[in-house]
Amino acid sequence: LNAPVRIDGEGEWQDWLVDDSEDQETELAERQELGRRRNMLTSALESLNDRERHILTQRRLQENPVTLEDLSQQYGISRERVRQIEVRAFEKLQKSIKTAGE
């Protein structure tokens, strides 16, 4: 890699190599930001009651979300009521995160 590119000695092969990876400072900052966001989400989820937290988690935080029908059968309520609880819980979550971020 330290061999000259040309005979006259202008530049080396290693000068042409490009490092596409993030620098350490950027990686550290991204990891810290991700950790901070996770903590805010965990804290905000704790502000919800058990039913709100479960419905929101099942509907929005799963790779394969549970259907309104499945949750309505589990809780013995209508799909519309599950949807309303989900919306209210999401609004509470957003408000809690916004407050924590300030």
N, C-alpha and C positions, 0 to 999 in steps of 0.2 A: 504493500500500500504506500510505502514511502518512496517507491521508485519514481523517478521523474517521468512525466508524461512525454516529454520530448528530450532529445539529446542535449539541447542547450540549457536544460535545467529549469525551465519555466513551469512551475507548478508540479504537484505530485498527484498521483491517482486518488489519494484520500481527499483531495480538495474537491473532487467531483462527486463524492458520496454524499447523499442527502439523508439526514435523519428525520423521518416523518413523525416520530413519536413526540408526544407532548413533553415539554421540559418539566423538571421536578416541581418547580413552583406552581405551575398550572395544575398539575395532577394533585398536589396537596390542597390547593385552593378548591378544586372541584370536589375532592373527598370531604373537606370540611363543610362545604356548602350542602352537600348531600346529607351529611350527618345532622346538620342544623335543621334541614327541612324534615328529615325523619323525626327528629325530636319534636318539632312543632306539630307534625301530624299526629304523633302519639299523644301528645298533650291535648290536642284539640279533640281527638277521639274519646279521651277520658271525660270530656265535658258532656258527652251524650249519654243518655240512659242505655240500658242493655239492649232493648229492642231496637232503638234507633241505630246504635252502633252495629248490631248484627245485620240489620237490613242494609245499611249503607255499605258495610264491608262486603256482603254477599252480592250486592248489585253493582258496586263501582270499583271495588279494590281486588276483585278476583280476575284471573285470566279468562275464565269461562263464567260469566255472571249467571247467577241463579235467576230464574224467571219470576215475574210477579205472581204467576199462578202457583208456583211451588211455595213461595213465601206466604201467600195468602192461605194455602192449605195448612202450612206449618203453624201459623198464628191463629187460624180460624177467623180470618177477616177477609174483606173483599180485596181484589187486586187494586182497585182504586184507592182504598185506604192504605195499602202498602206503598203505593206510588206517592201518596200525600206524605206519609211518614218519611220516605226516602228524600223527597224534596225539602221538607222541613229540616231534616237532619243535615243535609248537604249545606243548606243556608247557615245553620248553626256552626257547622265545621268551617265554612268560609269566614264567618265573622270571627270565630275564635282564632283562626290562623292570621287574619288581618290584624287583629288586636295584638297578638304575640309578636308580629313582625315590626310593629311600630316602636 
